[in-house]
Amino acid sequence: MEFMAKSSIINISPRKVKAVVDKIKGMPLDQSLVLLGLWSKKSAGTLRGTLLSAAANAKEKAGLQKEELKIESIQVLAGASLKRMRPRAKGQGDTIKRRTARIRVVVKDK
């Protein structure tokens, strides 16, 4: 059985989140949580929270523990871009896009 959790509007670029996701894709859930707890990247903490939410969904709906779950898939998608301006010479301005990410995690029992 599959269980899902989502995180949206994360103030990290999707490219930076994907670098962490590639390391843990396909791992057992308990091992990936330990690995994410050791990393000092901001995206590792956010991803760990999303995985814990998926584990809580599995426990609530089917009574499964973390040790019984495996990561089925993780999707990192681009969220809304926040548009900012940076002043430049002669009254002009440059546009800065602050990218956000959305994470969708699916776990299933082994």
Secondary structure, DSSP 8 states (H G I E B T S, - for coil): -EEEEEEEEESS-HHHHHHHHHHHTTSBHHHHHHHHHH---HHHHHHHHHHHHHHHHHHHHH---GGGEEEEEEEEEE---EEEEEE-GGG-EEEEEE--EEEEEEEEE-
